[in-house]
């Protein structure tokens, strides 16, 4: 989610992400009820969209096997609705663990281990373990954490844009002087 928000090129999409983040923090119970519907429909739409892209645009890198996963998970989550929180929590935990493993691999390859990234990785592993072993009890808390992550990503995006603009201004100034 963080990379998606930081990479947004439209300000209004970042604003909507920030608003959703705030709503997740303030009203997590309401969103816990909606999560199965939103996720199930989103997964089915992703499956359908992927099939269309796969059939229409042969040069796109679409994993045909992933389409089956999206469709099956989407249907199962919609059918089981509120009872699917455990599955959603487990999948969410596994995705979080995969992101941590990617961060560690990247740090290892770059031979750069920052204390901040290691602390974030440790916290993420702890949260993932909580979600794996008691998803029903911890799900609402994780919805709030997701809201915080979305909100912080909007601020990180804004900071990156300001930094890039400053750098471009400095480069333009240097060109004018030379």
Buried (B, 14 or more C-beta within 10 A) or exposed (E): EEEEBBEBEEEEEBEEBBEBBBBBBEBBEEBBEEBBEEBBEEBBEBBBEBBEBBEEEEEEEBEEEEBEEBBEBBBBBBEBEEEBBBBBBBBBBEEBBEBBEEBBEEBEEEEEEEEEBEEEBEEBBEBBBBBBEEBEEBBBEBBBBBBEBBBBBBEEBBEEEEEEEEEEEEEEEEEEEE
